Amino acid sequence: METRTERSEATLGAIVETALQMALADGLESLSLGEVAKRLGLSKSGVFSRIGSREALQKAVIDEYAKRFLQDVFMPAMRQPRGLPRLNAIMERWMARLEPFDSAASCLYCAGAFELDDREGPLRDLLLEHELYWRASLRRTVEQAIEAGHLRADTDADQLVFELDGLFIALLRETRFFRDQAAHARAWKAYERLIGSHAP
């Protein structure tokens, strides 16, 4: 039999899930306790009692997205050998997140960065913290590829991470704005050419 605590946790999970889908479709600023309540058939006070303020809801969405991002992209890639095989797996899984042509195939990191780039405050700080952690993880993977001899010893890891991030942003625009069905093939070809330019 389901306990009150389990029901409360399930409701909280549904609140965060609904808010996450709203944020992916329309941005973090689209979130409101009232709209989440309406979509779930709850009272606004019921949502507030479980999540707190609108800012708390936005933070919960960012944290949930970061958790899923690592679970979907980074953690499975850790099963690959260090170096280029692991970097390839990360890039493949990262790009694959944009394959469906719908609102869920967005990237809260990219969209949130544009949305919050000129807004100082705890929400921007939290998003930045998660993105810096992800970028540091990606940089470490590049460094391991250099150490393994898969990339040239003089490869600038920071520059390569910058270019990989730029490649993903280009793919995001081509996929969501231009709706180019060939975007993923083009992006992977660009990735292979970029990595090839650093081959030993």
Buried (B, 14 or more C-beta within 10 A) or exposed (E): EEEEEEEEEEBBEBBBBBBBBBBBEBBBBEBBBEBBBBBBEBEBEBBBEBBEEBBEBBBBBBBBBBEEBBEBBBEBBEEBEBBBBBBBBBBBBBBEBBEEEEEEBBBBBBBBBEBBEEEEEEBBEBBBEBBEEBBEBBBBBBBBBBEBEBBEEEBEBEEBBEBBBEBBBBBBEBBBEEEBEEBBEBBBEBBEEBBEEBEE
